[in-house]
Amino acid sequence: MEKESIELSKDLLDNIRLIVSKTQLYSDERDFIEQAIIKQISKMKP
């Protein structure tokens, strides 16, 4: 799979880490971000 990188603010990443550490919903920060992006994309599909 081809990969690319994006920059996130430290505050945003700290908040994501906090959510991941306090819940059992996500395996890691990457999982959280991927699920959030997929959810937003699915909202935009006709």
C-alpha positions as YAML, in Angstrom:
chain: A
units: angstrom
residues:
- id: 1
  name: MET
  ca: [0.00, 0.00, 0.00]
- id: 2
  name: GLU
  ca: [1.29, 3.44, -0.90]
- id: 3
  name: LYS
  ca: [1.55, 5.88, 2.03]
- id: 4
  name: GLU
  ca: [1.74, 9.62, 2.48]
- id: 5
  name: SER
  ca: [2.20, 11.82, 5.54]
- id: 6
  name: ILE
  ca: [0.33, 14.79, 6.95]
- id: 7
  name: GLU
  ca: [1.22, 17.20, 9.73]
- id: 8
  name: LEU
  ca: [-1.07, 17.56, 12.74]
- id: 9
  name: SER
  ca: [-0.86, 20.15, 15.48]
- id: 10
  name: LYS
  ca: [0.57, 18.96, 18.78]
- id: 11
  name: ASP
  ca: [-2.67, 19.88, 20.58]
- id: 12
  name: LEU
  ca: [-4.75, 17.78, 18.19]
- id: 13
  name: LEU
  ca: [-2.43, 14.81, 18.47]
- id: 14
  name: ASP
  ca: [-2.36, 15.10, 22.27]
- id: 15
  name: ASN
  ca: [-6.18, 15.02, 22.32]
- id: 16
  name: ILE
  ca: [-6.22, 11.98, 20.04]
- id: 17
  name: ARG
  ca: [-3.71, 10.20, 22.30]
- id: 18
  name: LEU
  ca: [-5.87, 11.01, 25.33]
- id: 19
  name: ILE
  ca: [-8.99, 9.54, 23.70]
- id: 20
  name: VAL
  ca: [-7.12, 6.43, 22.58]
- id: 21
  name: SER
  ca: [-5.66, 5.86, 26.05]
- id: 22
  name: LYS
  ca: [-9.02, 6.33, 27.83]
- id: 23
  name: THR
  ca: [-11.13, 4.14, 25.54]
- id: 24
  name: GLN
  ca: [-10.96, 0.63, 24.19]
- id: 25
  name: LEU
  ca: [-12.43, 1.70, 20.83]
- id: 26
  name: TYR
  ca: [-9.15, 2.29, 19.00]
- id: 27
  name: SER
  ca: [-5.96, 0.26, 18.87]
- id: 28
  name: ASP
  ca: [-3.74, 3.33, 18.43]
- id: 29
  name: GLU
  ca: [-3.66, 6.90, 17.13]
- id: 30
  name: ARG
  ca: [-3.48, 5.74, 13.53]
- id: 31
  name: ASP
  ca: [-6.61, 3.60, 13.98]
- id: 32
  name: PHE
  ca: [-8.46, 6.59, 15.47]
- id: 33
  name: ILE
  ca: [-7.48, 8.89, 12.61]
- id: 34
  name: GLU
  ca: [-8.29, 6.33, 9.90]
- id: 35
  name: GLN
  ca: [-11.73, 5.61, 11.40]
- id: 36
  name: ALA
  ca: [-12.50, 9.33, 11.71]
- id: 37
  name: ILE
  ca: [-11.55, 9.94, 8.07]
- id: 38
  name: ILE
  ca: [-13.58, 6.96, 6.85]
- id: 39
  name: LYS
  ca: [-16.61, 8.18, 8.83]
- id: 40
  name: GLN
  ca: [-16.37, 11.65, 7.30]
- id: 41
  name: ILE
  ca: [-15.95, 10.29, 3.77]
- id: 42
  name: SER
  ca: [-18.97, 8.02, 4.17]
- id: 43
  name: LYS
  ca: [-21.09, 11.05, 5.16]
- id: 44
  name: MET
  ca: [-20.19, 12.76, 1.87]
- id: 45
  name: LYS
  ca: [-21.04, 9.87, -0.45]
- id: 46
  name: PRO
  ca: [-24.30, 10.37, -2.36]
...
